[in-house]
C-alpha cells in the first residue's frame, strides 16, 4: 500500500529565547597586576581559565599591568571588547577606584579580586582573610622566638593587603616588644614586593647587628626568598625564623631544606572559582554567595573571605601535595 505525501509541510514553530543553545555566553574581562616581585599572578590566570572553561564562560585577559595608568588603559580596551563583567585585581589599590568608575560608566559590574579597592563602587569582593594571615605569621614566630631580635618587613605600600598582614602579625609581636622581650631592629616596607629590596634591607640589618637576628617577618614568599639570600651569604640561613605567604613552590623547597620556616597557604583555585561564579551571577542577576560584608569606605560590599592555612615541613604532604595544589616536580623544578 502506498501513501501519497505532500511535497511540503507547514508547522507553527515557537522559538524559546531561554533555551540553552540560544543563551549568550558570559564574557568576563580579567585585569591582574604585573606584581613586581610577586610570582603568584600567572597561577591565578591559569586557575581562572580552568574554571571559566568548566562554566562555559569566555575570558578576555589584558596584559598584566605595572602601573595604575597602564591598568586603566588596558581596562578601557577590555570595555571596547564588549565584556559583560570585570574581575579586577589592582596594581595600586589606593588609586584603582578610577578604573572601577570607568567600568561603571559602561554599566559593567566589577568583581574586586584579592586586593581591596578603597572607596570604590565594586559589586563583590573576594580575597583571603588578610588580618588572619598576619596573625598566623605572628603567632608562629612568637611561639618559637618569644625573646630576641626581629626584622619586620611589610609588603608594597600600594597594596591594601600589606597593612592587614602586618596588623595581624603585630597583634602577637607588639605586646612582647612593649615589655622588652622582642627588640625590633629594623622595620621597613618592601616596594613592589621586590626580593632585591628585601635582600638589601636584611643585609644592612645583619651588618648593623653582627648577624644577631632571631626572626624575620616576611610578608610573602618572594620577600622571604630575598631575605634568605642575605642570610645565606652570612652562613646563618636556617638559624633564623623566616615567614612567608603564598605557598610558592620555591618557598616549599626552602621549607624542606630548612632555610624558610613556614608559609601561609592561600588556595588560589578557590579564589578563582568564587570570582568566576560571582561574575556570572552578577551578569545573570542571580544571588551572590557572600558570607560577610566589607566596608571599603564608599559602600558595604558583599564579600567572601577565604580561610588561610599555616604550612611548615610537618604538613606539606597533607595540605599541598595530597590536594594536588603542587607536585614534587613543581617544588624541585629548576625554574623555581
Helices and strands as residue ranges (DSSP letters): G 20-22, E 27-31, H 41-54, E 58-61, H 68-80, E 85-88, G 93-95, H 97-105, E 109-113, E 124-128, H 130-144, E 148-154, H 160-178, E 182-189, G 191-193, H 195-208, E 215-217, H 221-233, E 241-242, H 249-257, E 263-265, H 268-283, E 292-295, E 300-306, E 309-311, H 316-316, I 317-321, H 328-332
